[in-house]
């Protein structure tokens, strides 16, 4: 699932997911969450 939230010229992107890891013949589901802020303000060069 991906969530995008705009706030003060920046966008917060959240990625939620699961990673399945195989360790010594056992399968383990590891939840993964990553949040990133991306600036959407335009920078004009003269």
Secondary structure, 3 states (H helix, E strand, C coil): CEEEEEECCEEEEEEEEEEEEEECCEEEEEEEEEEEEEECCCCCCC
